[in-house]
């Protein structure tokens, strides 16, 4: 009998490379959980053999519905939502209730969290910290994954400019601050491995990054060398920076409340002085190869565009 794997926020960037891996694995049936009708229609078309449903994490009934019959939950919470912690608690409660049903097959709660959730100055980190605590105290079989800045965030835009008169990176915060980056395909492979090898990874918390700390200036320079262009760096205003982050998460035309803006505003202020550090050892152990650098991703992005 196939195992039912539930993936939340299934239309987001984290799932773009994870879902195809699981979708092609004959051991699994997928239940993809989305927020909007647009996402529902798109994923139904793309993954016709998967079950795609809309749900609200603020509804305990919806949380119970998405967990019904599940073996594994891969939980991504809505970043920058003021209710992110509350949503996470609801989902953990639903998983716990599912695990206690007669004949339950629930065996694994995988939480896609964030690198260094202990940084309370970053609201979206702090909210996930509470979810991690609630999950570990639930006594459910869990694995917590902690990615950092995604290498991919600026990549498509930079590569798309390679034949332009000027190639410009718009820095939302100080480009002199260093970060460890996480490449999405690496993170997808590691996430799939954790799901597929369940027992080996129970009760573990993994920091999953693809690079040692590197400044954004170094990131931009390495991408420029890969695409054969010099990339200019332009700082944008605080309000523009917040807008860039909100657009990346919520879309261009989203009606944004101040409670949602609070998280990105704290983020920009923090990242003007401090970054997120880790190392790729755990990620490379999980995926069995060297992690993907920004320069490698740039070359792969160019190659992929040529094949389209």
Backbone as a ProteinNet text record, in pm:
[ID]
protein_1_A
[PRIMARY]
XXXXXXXXXXXXXXXXXXXXXXXXXXXXXXXXXXXXXXXXXXXXXXXXXXXXXXXXXXXXXXXXXXXXXXXXXXXXXXXXXXXXXXXXXXXXXXXXXXXXXXXXXXXXXXXXXXXXXXXXXXXXXXXXXXXXXXXXXXXXXXXXXXXXXXXXXXXXXXXXXXXXXXXXXXXXXXXXXXXXXXXXXXXXXXXXXXXXXXXXXXXXXXXXXXXXXXXXXXXXXXXXXXXXXXXXXXXXXXXXXXXXXXXXXXXXXXXXXXXXXXXXXXXXXXXXXXXXXXXXXXXXXXXXXXXXXXXXXXXXXXXXXXXX
[TERTIARY]
84	0	87.4	53.1	130.9	117.3	222.5	217.2	165.9	88.3	36.6	126.6	188.4	275	201.2	186	119.4	225.3	212.7	306.6	227.7	260.8	188.8	262.9	190.5	244.3	306.7	231.9	286.8	313.7	260.5	285.1	405.1	470.4	583	714.1	817.3	946.1	1013.4	993.6	1058.6	1011.5	885.7	827.9	849.7	894.7	908.4	999.1	1100.6	1191.6	1174.8	1107.3	1081	967.1	856.9	740.1	771.6	845.2	874.4	948.4	1036.5	1108.6	1011.6	923.7	828.4	720.3	681.2	574.8	613.9	743.2	791.4	826	818.7	850.4	724.7	723.4	601.3	556.1	638.5	600.1	497.1	482.5	403.9	285.7	180.4	75.1	87	61.3	81.9	-50.6	-57.1	-165.4	-99.6	-126.2	-63.1	-160	-117.8	-204.5	-167.2	-265.7	-242.4	-340.9	-320.2	-404.9	-505.5	-467.9	-551.5	-606.5	-713.6	-771.4	-674.2	-599.4	-501.3	-397.3	-344.2	-246.7	-308.6	-433.3	-504.5	-512.6	-556.9	-572	-437.8	-337.4	-205.9	-146.4	-152.3	-92.8	-174.6	-306.4	-387.4	-348.1	-319.3	-277.2	-138.2	-49.2	89.6	107.6	29.6	43.1	-93.4	-139.5	-275.5	-298	-191.9	-207.1	-205.2	-179.4	-177.3	-313.4	-341	-459.3	-418.8	-488.9	-457.3	-578	-555.8	-667	-631	-733.4	-716.3	-743.9	-670.2	-693.2	-644	-702.3	-662	-607.1	-483.7	-422.6	-485.9	-564.3	-636.7	-760.3	-797.4	-914	-869	-911.5	-874.4	-935.4	-1053.7	-1115.3	-1032.3	-983.9	-899.3	-768.9	-711.1	-585.7	-607.5	-720	-751.6	-773.8	-835.8	-865.5	-737.8	-641.2	-519.9	-435.2	-449.8	-371.7	-440.5	-567.4	-643.7	-579.8	-538.1	-478.9	-333	-271.6	-133.2	-33.6	75.5	190.7	298.5	319.9	423.6	365.6	403	369	498.3	507.5	616.9	556.7	583.6	514.4	601.1	553	609.4	505.6	544.5	448	451.4	342.3	335.6	426.7	539.6	638.4	581.5	615.1	578.6	433.3	358	223.3	233.2	157.2	155.8	105.5	27.4	-32.5	47.7	171.6	250.8	264.1	290.8	304.9	172.8	64.5	-68.6	-101.1	-72.7	-95.8	-15.6	111.1	196.7	145.2	98.6	42	-79.6	-164.2	-282.9	-243.8	-141.6	-99.8	-37	44.5	101.8	-9.6	-107.5	-220.2	-294	-312.9	-383.3	-303	-170.4	-85	-88.6	-89.3	-94.6	-227.1	-336.4	-467.2	-471	-412.7	-408.2	-328.2	-217.9	-132.2	-201.6	-303.6	-372.9	-497.7	-529.7	-645.5	-618.1	-720.8	-706.2	-660.1	-553.9	-501.8	-423.8	-387.4	-314.3	-182.1	-147.5	-19.7	74.7	33.9	118.2	251.4	361.2	492.4	599.7	570	680.6	627.9	668.4	639.4	770.9	783.1	903.2	869.9	941	915.1	1026.6	991.7	1086.2	1088.2	1187.2	1194.4	1287.1	1384.7	1474.8	1604.6	1715.1	1844.5	1842.8	1889	1898.4	1764	1665.2	1537.6	1549.7	1664.3	1684	1707.3	1718.2	1739	1604.4	1579.3	1448	1425.2	1531.9	1514.7	1449	1457	1391.2	1257.1	1149.1	1017.3	981.9	1015.6	977.5	1063.1	1181.8	1261.7	1200.3	1169.5	1118.1	986.3	900.9	773.9	796.8	896.8	927.8	993.2	1064.1	1125.1	1018.2	906.2	797.7	737.1	727.6	674.7	769.3	900	997.5	981.3	968.1	952.5	825	716.2	588.1	593.8	660.9	673	757.6	872.4	959.4	893.6	811.4	744.5	618.2	574.8	454.9	479.6	606.6	647.7	616.1	578.7	562.4	699	707.8	833.7	858.1	964.8	986.1	1127.1	1141.8	1272.2	1255.7	1348.4	1344	1456.9	1421.4	1518.4	1530.8	1654.8	1679.3	1760.4	1691.5	1762.1	1790.8	1877	1912.9	1859.5	1921.8	1888.7	1898.5	1798.8	1805.3	1890.5	1988.3	2078.8	2000	1886	1806.8	1732.5	1718.9	1629.6	1659	1785.3	1821.2	1870.8	1886.5	1960	1891.9	1763.9	1695.5	1699.5	1682.3	1685	1822.6	1928.2	2064	2097.3	2066.1	2097.1	2017.4	1894.4	1810.9	1869.6	1957	2017.6	2149.2	2192.2	2328.7	2358.1	2255.5	2276.8	2234	2205.8	2165.4	2286.7	2261.6	2371.5	2435.2	2352.1	2400.6	2336.4	2414.5	2361.3	2367.8	2252.8	2243.8	2181.8	2246	2190	2138.8	2010	1949.2	1955.4	2043.1	2068	1963.8	1889.9	1785.7	1843.8	1969.6	2038.3	2187.2	2269.2	2411.7	2474	2534.8	2598.2	2729.2	2775.4	2898.7	2875.4	2749.5	2716.2	2717.4	2775.7	2792.4	2678.4	2647.1	2544.5	2593.3	2545	2551.6	2424.4	2440.1	2325.7	2283.4	2153.6	2098.4	2042.7	2091.6	2042.1	1919.9	1815.3	1687.6	1697.1	1773.3	1779.3	1850.1	1950	2016.1	1917.8	1841.3	1746.1	1636.4	1593.3	1491	1542.9	1666.3	1724.5	1736.7	1782.2	1796.6	1661.3	1562.2	1427.9	1370	1386.1	1336.9	1406.6	1536.9	1612	1560.2	1530	1477.2	1342.1	1259	1129.1	1147	1233.7	1251	1321.5	1411.1	1488	1438.4	1319.4	1256.5	1329.7	1345.7	1395.7	1535.3	1617.3	1753.6	1755	1645.7	1646.9	1547.6	1486.3	1389.8	1457.6	1390.5	1432.8	1562.8	1590.9	1711.1	1672.1	1764	1751.7	1875.1	1853.1	1963.8	1971.8	2088.6	2116.4	2158.2	2084.1	2106.6	2142.2	2271.6	2318.7	2415.8	2426.9	2511.5	2647.6	2666.6	2793.4	2837.3	2965.5	3016.4	2976.7	2989.3	2949.9	3024.1	2949.6	3008	2927.6	2999.3	2931.7	2850.8	2748.4	2673	2761.2	2860.6	2953.2	3025.7	3061.8	3127	3029	2906.6	2801.9	2785.8	2771.1	2749.5	2869.9	2989.4	3110.3	3120.5	3090.4	3101.6	2997.3	2877.5	2775.8	2817.7	2874	2921.2	3027.6	3120.3	3224.1	3162.5	3058.6	2994.4	2920.3	2859.6	2784.4	2866.4	2989.5	3078.4	3044.9	2990.6	2954.2	2991.3	3022.1	3041.5	2905	2874.8	2744.1	2759.2	2681.8	2681.1	2588.4	2623.4	2540	2482.8	2351.5	2283.8	2201.6	2224.5	2141.6	2007.7	1903.2	1771.4	1726	1624	1577.6	1516.3	1498.8	1439.4	1301	1217	1080.9	1082.7	1172.3	1183.4	1229.6	1322.8	1373.1	1261.3	1181.9	1069	972.7	949.8	860.6	910.5	1042.3	1100.7	1074.8	1096.2	1077.5	930.9	843	699.6	651.7	702.7	663.7	709.7	830.4	883.3	795.9	740.3	661.9	514.1	459.1	314.6	266	355.3	312.1	298.7	295.2	300.5	179.3	62.2	-59.6	-124.4	-48.7	-106.4	-134.5	-244.3	-279.5	-215.5	-110.4	-27.2	-62.6	-92	-117.5	14.3	13.6	134.6	185.6	95	138.3	221.3	198.6	279.5	410.7	407.2	527.4	629.1	580.3	670.1	789.1	762.8	869.6	977.9	943.3	1045.5	1117.8	1047.4	1113	1220	1189.4	1289	1404.7	1371.3	1473.4	1574.9	1527	1618.1	1709.7	1654.1	1735.8	1841.8	1802.7	1896.7	2007.7	1969.4	2066.8	2159.2	2130.6	2224.7	2347.4	2338.6	2450.4	2496.5	2405	2438	2381.3	2453.7	2406.6	2376.4	2359.3	2330.6	2443.4	2507.9	2625.2	2597.3	2649.5	2653.7	2755.7	2759.2	2847.1	2775.1	2821.8	2747.2	2771	2840.1	2875.5	2753.9	2652.5	2535.8	2459.7	2443	2373.9	2445.8	2577.7	2654.1	2650.5	2647.2	2632.9	2498	2392.9	2260.6	2247.2	2297.8	2275.7	2386.7	2496	2601.9	2683.5	2693.1	2774.2	2807	2893.6	2923.7	2801.7	2781.8	2668	2689.2	2580.2	2580.8	2613.6	2716.4	2757.6	2675.7	2677.9	2609.5	2659.3	2790.5	2843.8	2792.6	2789.2	2737.2	2590.4	2513.2	2371.7	2352	2435	2425.2	2447	2549.8	2576.4	2461.5	2407.8	2295.8	2170.8	2149.9	2034.1	2044.5	2165.4	2187.4	2162.1	2215.1	2198.2	2050.2	1978.5	1836.1	1758.3	1796.3	1726.5	1751.2	1867.3	1899.7	1819.2	1779.7	1708.7	1558.1	1512.2	1367.5	1321.6
-119.7	0	124.5	221.3	345	426.2	497.2	589.8	724.1	792	924	1030.7	1108.9	1217.6	1348.6	1427.5	1557.2	1666.5	1756.3	1867.3	1996.8	2084.7	2212	2323.6	2434.6	2546.8	2493.5	2404	2322.4	2400.7	2521.4	2600.5	2692.5	2690.5	2780.3	2729	2813.9	2782.9	2661	2635.9	2520.7	2389.8	2388.4	2262.6	2239.2	2340.6	2328.4	2215.5	2184.6	2075.9	1953.2	1969.1	1854.5	1767.5	1829.5	1753.2	1659.6	1702.4	1607.9	1482.4	1495.4	1378.5	1279.9	1331	1244.5	1192.8	1274.8	1238.5	1117.8	1106.8	996.5	871.4	880.5	767.2	682.4	557.7	475.7	439	463.6	431	528.7	645.8	752.3	795.9	835	917.6	1054	1159.6	1293.5	1366.3	1437.7	1533.4	1670.9	1756.3	1887.2	1991.6	2066.7	2162.3	2303.5	2379.1	2514.2	2610.2	2738.9	2842.4	2899.8	2910.7	2981.1	2887.8	2933.5	2858.4	2853.4	2961.5	2963.8	2854.2	2842.4	2737.7	2599.9	2586.8	2459.6	2414.2	2502.7	2467.7	2435.5	2515	2494.4	2359.6	2325	2199.1	2077.6	2093	1983.3	1949.5	2052.7	2031.3	1970.5	2019.2	1974.2	1834.5	1801.9	1671.9	1602.3	1550.4	1494.6	1373.5	1303.8	1185.7	1220.1	1346.4	1389	1443.6	1438.5	1503.5	1645.8	1743.6	1883.4	1945.4	2004.7	2060.9	2198.2	2279.6	2408.1	2388.2	2459.5	2450.3	2577.2	2604.8	2717.1	2661.4	2695.5	2643.4	2701.2	2808.3	2862.8	2782.5	2688.6	2604.4	2468.2	2431.6	2300.5	2188.1	2213.3	2112.9	2090.2	2198.6	2185.8	2113.5	2145.5	2079.4	1929.4	1892.5	1750.2	1685.9	1759.7	1706.1	1680.4	1771	1750.7	1635.5	1605.2	1496.7	1362.3	1357.5	1233.5	1125.6	1016.9	905.4	922.1	1030.7	1059.1	969.6	940.8	873.5	974.6	1071.4	1173.4	1310.4	1407.8	1547.6	1625.1	1694.8	1788.6	1927.6	1989.6	2113.1	2235.5	2320.1	2453	2551.5	2641.1	2736.6	2866.7	2945.4	3069.7	3177	3199.5	3294.6	3435.9	3507.4	3646.1	3664.1	3555.4	3568.3	3589.8	3686.7	3712.2	3590.4	3505.2	3387.7	3260.4	3275	3157.2	3057.5	3105.6	3015.1	2945.3	3020.3	2963.4	2856.8	2884.9	2786.8	2659.5	2677.6	2561.9	2476.5	2542.3	2467.8	2386.3	2446.9	2375.7	2250.4	2263.6	2150.9	2041.4	2079	1979.2	1907.2	1982.4	1920.3	1821.2	1859.4	1770.9	1643.9	1659.5	1541.8	1450.2	1509	1429.2	1352.9	1420.2	1354.1	1241.8	1267.1	1163.6	1042.6	1066.9	957	869.5	923.2	849.7	777.6	790.4	718.7	568.6	490.5	345.4	313.3	235	197.4	306.3	411.5	522.3	475.9	533.2	504.8	624.5	727.2	847.5	815.6	853.5	811.7	920.4	1039.8	1134.4	1274.7	1368.1	1510.4	1578.5	1623.9	1694.6	1842.7	1922.5	2066.9	2140.9	2209.8	2296	2429.7	2449	2565.3	2670.9	2715.6	2820.6	2809.8	2849.6	2848.5	2947.5	2901.2	2981.9	3042.8	2959.4	3012.5	3083.3	3067.6	3132.9	3283	3335.8	3479.3	3549.3	3599.1	3655	3790.7	3857.5	3986	3969.1	3848.4	3819.2	3752.9	3821.8	3774.5	3640.2	3621.2	3494.6	3379.2	3407	3303.3	3270.3	3373.8	3354.3	3276.2	3303.7	3231.8	3083.4	3053.6	2912.7	2846.1	2924.3	2868.9	2809.3	2879	2828.5	2701.1	2695.5	2574.7	2457.2	2481.5	2375.2	2322.5	2412.9	2371.3	2289.1	2336.3	2266.9	2128.5	2120.5	1992.4	1894.3	1938.6	1846.5	1800	1884.6	1845	1762.2	1751.9	1674.3	1524.2	1484.1	1343.6	1275.5	1353.4	1297.7	1263	1164.9	1139.2	1251.4	1327.2	1447.9	1453.1	1538	1586	1733.8	1815	1959.6	1995.7	2063.9	2106.7	2258.5	2307.1	2450.5	2506.5	2553.4	2615.7	2762.7	2820.2	2961.1	3036.4	3150.3	3224.9	3133.2	3135	3049.5	3114.5	3039.6	3084.4	3129.9	3066.6	3087.7	3220.1	3287.8	3403.5	3508.1	3540.3	3644.5	3588	3455.7	3397.2	3417.3	3385.5	3395	3537.5	3634.4	3774.8	3814.8	3769.5	3803.5	3737	3610.4	3538.1	3594.9	3636.2	3692.3	3821.3	3888	4013.3	3993.7	3870.4	3846.7	3908.4	3931	3991.6	4137.5	4193.9	4334.2	4426.3	4554.9	4651.9	4657.1	4648.6	4647.8	4531.6	4468.1	4363.9	4419.6	4428	4496.4	4404.3	4398	4329.5	4436.4	4431.9	4527.9	4471.9	4529.7	4479.6	4534	4442.2	4481.7	4519.3	4480.6	4515.8	4519	4545.6	4564.2	4443.7	4463.1	4351.6	4307.3	4378.7	4341.6	4241.9	4211.7	4115.6	3974.9	3879.5	3742.1	3651.1	3555.8	3454.6	3319.5	3213.8	3081.3	3062.9	3025.8	3012	2865.8	2846.4	2713.7	2709.9	2618.6	2605.1	2513.6	2555.6	2485.3	2338.8	2308.7	2168.5	2083	2139.2	2066.2	2040.2	2144.1	2132.6	2031.9	2031.2	1934.9	1792.2	1769.5	1635.1	1590.9	1681.5	1647.1	1620.3	1701.1	1681.8	1547.9	1516	1387.3	1271.4	1284.8	1177.7	1156	1263.8	1252.6	1180.8	1211.2	1144	997.3	970.1	833.6	742.1	798.8	718.1	738.6	770	814.4	777.7	647.9	603.5	657.4	676.5	726.1	869.8	940.6	1084.4	1129.4	1034.9	1072.4	1144.4	1247.5	1325.9	1401.9	1429.9	1506.4	1647.4	1740.7	1877.6	1905.6	1938.5	1954.2	2098.1	2160.3	2285.3	2248.7	2300	2258.6	2379.3	2401.7	2510.9	2455.8	2527.6	2484	2551.7	2658.1	2731.3	2768.3	2788.6	2858.4	3005.6	3084.4	3225.6	3297.7	3368.9	3450.5	3580.1	3691.8	3819.6	3820.7	3903	3916.6	3970.4	4051.6	4098	3979.7	3880.3	3760.1	3676.2	3664.8	3594.1	3656.1	3787.5	3857.3	3842.8	3854.4	3840.9	3701.6	3598.8	3461.6	3433.7	3489.6	3473.7	3549.1	3668.8	3745.4	3671.2	3607.6	3529.3	3412.1	3351.5	3235.4	3273.7	3393	3434.1	3522.9	3549.4	3628	3776	3829.1	3970.1	4029.4	4157.8	4228.8	4274.5	4243.1	4276.9	4395.7	4500.1	4615.9	4590.2	4646.9	4635.3	4771.9	4777.8	4901.8	4878.5	4959.5	4953.4	5019.3	4962.8	5023	5074.4	5158.9	5218.9	5113.5	5153	5061.6	5017	5111.5	5076.2	4985.6	5012.5	4927.2	4786.9	4780.5	4650.9	4566.4	4628.1	4556.4	4511.5	4598	4563.8	4446.6	4440.9	4329.8	4197.3	4196.6	4073.7	4033.3	4131	4100.5	4048.8	4105.5	4059.3	3917	3885.6	3750.6	3648.1	3687.4	3593.5	3594.4	3714.1	3727.4	3756.8	3790.3	3825.3	3975.3	4019.3	4162.3	4239.9	4181	4256.9	4227.3	4165.8	4131	4257	4256.4	4365.7	4334.8	4410.4	4376	4460.9	4395.6	4465	4489.7	4585.8	4619.5	4501.8	4419.1	4304	4206.3	4205.2	4122.2	4192.1	4325.4	4402.3	4400	4379.7	4384.2	4289.3	4167	4068.6	4111.7	4147	4193.8	4320.2	4408.1	4529	4494.4	4406.3	4360.7	4290.7	4212.6	4138.1	4232.1	4334.7	4426.3	4496.5	4542	4608.9	4515.3	4392.8	4295.1	4262.6	4238	4195.4	4307.3	4429.6	4536.9	4528.1	4446.6	4435.9	4293.2	4194.7	4056.4	3960.9	3850.4	3747.4	3617.5	3510.3	3377.2	3283.5	3221.6	3138.3	2991.6	2905.2	2761.5	2702.6	2568.7	2506.7	2390.5	2350.6	2253.3	2106.5	2074.8	1935.4	1843.3	1885.6	1799.1	1781.7	1890.2	1880.6	1784.9	1798.9	1713.4	1567.5	1543.5	1405.7	1348.3	1428.8	1380.6	1351.5	1441	1424	1345.1	1318.9	1234.4	1297.2	1429.4	1500	1638.7	1709.3	1847	1934	2030.1	2120.6	2215	2276.2	2361.4	2505.4	2560.2	2697.5	2794.3	2924.1	3021.5	3017.4	3004	2999.2	2876.9	2763.4	2642.8	2659.2	2716.6	2736.2	2830.8	2934.1	3026.6	2952.7	2868.7	2793.3	2697.6	2632.8	2540.6	2615	2735.1	2814.4	2856.5	2893.5	2928.1	2807.8	2692.6	2570.9	2533.2	2545.1	2511.5	2605	2734.3	2828.8	2798.9	2745	2709.9	2590.7	2504.5	2383.6	2404.5	2524	2550.4	2587.7
0	0	0	-85.2	-93.7	34.5	67.5	179.1	130.5	213.9	179.1	240.5	153.7	196.7	171.9	276.6	267.7	262.2	165.5	149.9	155.3	248.2	260.4	187.8	166.3	87.4	-40.9	-105.5	-214.2	-342	-352.1	-472.7	-459.5	-343.6	-320	-376.3	-364.8	-427.3	-365.6	-236	-173.9	-233.6	-279.1	-327.4	-476	-547.4	-691	-735.8	-654.3	-690.1	-601.3	-487.8	-400.8	-454	-492.5	-535.7	-652.1	-756.9	-866	-820.8	-721.5	-670.9	-607.2	-522.1	-452.8	-548.3	-644.2	-737.7	-822.6	-852.7	-936.3	-855.4	-723.5	-637.6	-619.4	-669.3	-664.9	-524.6	-425	-287.5	-230.7	-296.6	-235.5	-320.6	-250.1	-305.8	-239.1	-314	-262	-241.6	-130.5	-105.6	-95.3	-191.4	-199.4	-147.7	-47.8	19.6	-23	-72.3	-122	-57.4	-83.7	-23.8	-122.6	-250.5	-347.3	-455.1	-521.4	-632.3	-750.2	-770.3	-879.7	-861.1	-739.3	-710.2	-724.2	-680	-689.9	-835.3	-922.4	-1063.7	-1128.5	-1094.6	-1156.3	-1117.2	-988.5	-943.6	-987.5	-998.6	-1050.4	-1193	-1270.7	-1409.8	-1415.9	-1331.2	-1335.8	-1278.3	-1173.6	-1106.4	-1101.2	-1215	-1221.1	-1131.2	-1093.7	-1007.9	-859.4	-827.7	-687.6	-647.1	-518.2	-462.1	-424.2	-476.8	-447.5	-377.8	-259.8	-182.8	-128.1	-108.9	-40.2	107.4	189.9	334.2	401.8	517.6	602.2	732	765.5	887.6	1012.8	997.8	1111.5	1146.7	1059.8	1083.5	1134.7	1254.9	1308.7	1225.6	1168	1082.1	956.3	897.6	778.4	811.6	925.7	964.9	982.6	1043.8	1058.8	922.7	832.2	698.8	618.7	626.5	547	602.6	733	793.4	785.7	748.2	750.9	663.2	725.8	653.4	617.3	660.2	619.8	692.5	622.7	682.5	718.8	628.4	647	618.1	699.1	672.9	651.6	538	513.9	528.5	644.3	678.6	653.7	563.2	540.5	590	676.5	731.1	651.3	655.6	578	637.6	575.4	626.2	630.7	736.2	761.2	805.7	815.1	870.9	1021.4	1070.4	1214.3	1290.3	1224.6	1287.7	1262.8	1215.8	1178.9	1294	1414.9	1529.2	1559.7	1560	1584.4	1480.5	1353.7	1248.3	1274.6	1311	1337.2	1451.4	1557	1670.3	1625.7	1542.7	1494	1415.6	1332	1248.6	1335.3	1433.1	1524	1599.6	1648.3	1719.9	1629.6	1503.2	1410.2	1383.3	1371.3	1349.7	1471.3	1588.6	1711.4	1718.8	1686.5	1687	1583.7	1465.6	1361.5	1408.7	1477.7	1523.5	1627.3	1692.7	1799.2	1750.8	1624.2	1569.9	1567	1579.9	1565.8	1424	1413.8	1283.3	1212.9	1284.1	1223	1162.7	1048.4	983.7	994.1	1070.6	1076.2	1143	1075.6	1123.3	1119.9	1061.2	1045.1	1020	1104.6	1087.2	1052.1	927.7	883.2	877.7	954.4	959.8	887.6	780.4	710.1	782.8	866	955	894.7	969.2	923.1	1001.5	938.1	1005.5	1122.5	1237.5	1359.4	1400.9	1433.8	1481.8	1615.7	1680.9	1810.5	1798.4	1675.3	1657.2	1674.1	1793.8	1824.2	1757.8	1714.9	1646.5	1510.2	1454	1327	1357.2	1330.2	1372.5	1311.5	1183.3	1119	1169.5	1222.6	1287.7	1424.2	1499.7	1634.9	1633	1535.2	1526.5	1500.1	1418.1	1390.9	1512.3	1592.4	1714.3	1804.7	1819.7	1902.6	1844.2	1711.1	1647.6	1671.9	1658.7	1685.9	1828.5	1923	2063.3	2081.3	2023.8	2037.7	1974	1858.1	1788.9	1869.5	1920.7	1994.1	2123.5	2184.8	2308.2	2284.1	2158.1	2126.4	2134.6	2131.1	2128.5	1995.7	1894	1760.1	1702.5	1612.5	1541.7	1440.6	1460.2	1380.1	1323.5	1222.7	1177.1	1146.5	1192.6	1168.2	1072.5	964.5	863.6	868.8	864	881.1	763.8	659.3	546.9	574.2	491.7	502.6	381.3	348.9	226.7	106.4	21.4	-96.2	-204.6	-250.3	-356.3	-477.8	-501.2	-622.1	-624	-510.9	-504.1	-611.2	-632.3	-728.6	-860.8	-868.7	-980.5	-1115.7	-1124.7	-1253.5	-1307.1	-1219.1	-1261.3	-1312.8	-1245.1	-1288.9	-1422	-1434.6	-1558.8	-1675.7	-1649.6	-1756.5	-1812.9	-1735.3	-1780.6	-1854.6	-1873.1	-1920.8	-2056.8	-2140	-2271.2	-2274.8	-2158.2	-2149.6	-2149.1	-2169	-2164.9	-2026.3	-1922.9	-1785.2	-1711.2	-1625.8	-1538.5	-1396.8	-1331.7	-1202.6	-1097.9	-982.7	-866.1	-771.2	-741.5	-650.6	-508.6	-428.4	-293.2	-197.3	-135.3	-40.4	95.5	119.9	244.1	213.7	311.8	287.9	218.1	100.1	29.8	93.3	196.4	264.3	377.3	406.3	511.2	451.9	525.8	475.6	520.4	434.3	462.2	411.9	475.4	415.6	334.2	207.7	117.3	107	79.6	54.9	-86.4	-168.4	-305	-306.1	-374.8	-367.5	-409	-514.6	-557.3	-453.1	-384.9	-276.6	-163	-130.4	-20	-53.7	-178.4	-220.9	-210.1	-254.8	-245.7	-100.9	-14.8	126.7	190.7	158	212.7	169	40.7	-9.4	59.4	80.7	146.6	289.1	359.4	495.7	495.1	397.4	386.7	349.9	254.1	202.8	302.3	382.9	479	621.6	639.4	763.5	892.2	920.7	1051.1	1081.5	979	1001.2	1051.1	1032.1	1057.2	1163.4	1232	1334.3	1450.8	1499.2	1616	1591.4	1464.4	1428.8	1385.8	1409.1	1358.2	1274.2	1146.7	1052.5	1000.1	1016.3	946.2	803.4	704.8	566.3	479.8	462.5	377.1	273.6	162.9	52	49	127.2	124.7	265.2	281.1	397.8	385.8	492.1	482	370.1	288.5	181.4	170	148.2	132.8	2.9	0.6	-123.6	-235.7	-200.8	-305	-368.5	-287.3	-339.5	-420.8	-373.1	-446	-584.6	-590.3	-717.1	-808.7	-752.2	-834.8	-894.9	-816.2	-866.7	-975.2	-960.1	-1063.9	-1189.7	-1172.5	-1287.1	-1366.2	-1295	-1362.6	-1438	-1381	-1444	-1571.7	-1574	-1692.3	-1785.1	-1745.5	-1830.6	-1835.4	-1727.9	-1722.8	-1588	-1586.9	-1461.6	-1411.9	-1288.7	-1232.7	-1138.6	-1164.3	-1076.1	-957.1	-844.6	-724.9	-691.7	-681.5	-644.8	-518.7	-417.2	-297.1	-325.3	-274.8	-289.1	-153.2	-154.1	-29.6	62.1	187.5	285.8	241.1	199.4	158.2	35.8	-59.5	-177.1	-138.4	-44.4	0.9	60.4	146.2	206.1	96.9	-0.8	-111.2	-193.3	-216.6	-292.4	-220.4	-89.3	-11.3	-10.1	10.1	12.3	-122.3	-229.4	-363.5	-386.5	-337	-354	-282.4	-168.2	-87.4	-125.6	-150.5	-164.3	-305.3	-396.8	-531.8	-549.5	-673.4	-705.1	-656.7	-667	-643.3	-509	-420.3	-290.3	-207.9	-135.1	-45.2	89.6	122.8	237.3	358	470.2	595.1	668.5	760.3	833.7	916.3	969	1048.3	964.8	832.8	743.5	710.4	700.1	668.6	783.1	906.3	1022.3	1006.4	961.1	947.5	850.7	725	631.4	679.1	747.9	797.5	900.3	992.4	1089.2	1017.5	914.7	840.9	777	706.8	637.7	737.9	848.6	949.7	1006.5	1033.1	1089.4	989.7	864	762.9	716.8	755.7	728.1	817.8	923.7	1017.7	1040.6	1030.6	1065.4	961.1	940.8	849.6	921.9	844.1	896.7	856.3	954.9	928	959.1	873.1	899	802.9	791.3	692.3	625.4	505.2	424.5	457.9	564.4	591.6	602.5	678.3	698.2	567.2	493.8	365.1	270.9	261.3	169.7	213.6	342.9	391.9	348.4	356.8	321	172.1	88	-56	-123.8	-51.5	-105.9	-216.5	-217.8	-317.4	-264	-335.9	-298.4	-323.5	-238.1	-252.9	-371.7	-415.7	-534.2	-497.2	-558.5	-532.2	-618.1	-586.7	-672.7	-816.7	-836.4	-972.3	-1047.6	-980.4	-1045.2	-1080.5	-989.9	-1017.1	-1135.1	-1143.9	-1257.2	-1388.5	-1394.3	-1517.4	-1549.2	-1446.8	-1468.1	-1514.8	-1463.8	-1503.5	-1649.1	-1691.9	-1832.6	-1921.8	-1882.9	-1961.8	-1971.5	-1861.9	-1861.8	-1953.9	-1956.7	-2043	-2190.2	-2222.3	-2361.4	-2409	-2316.4	-2352.4	-2364	-2323.9	-2328.9	-2469.6
[MASK]
++++++++++++++++++++++++++++++++++++++++++++++++++++++++++++++++++++++++++++++++++++++++++++++++++++++++++++++++++++++++++++++++++++++++++++++++++++++++++++++++++++++++++++++++++++++++++++++++++++++++++++++++++++++++++++++++++++++++++++++++++++++++++++++++++++++++++++++++++++++++++++++++++++++++++++++++++++

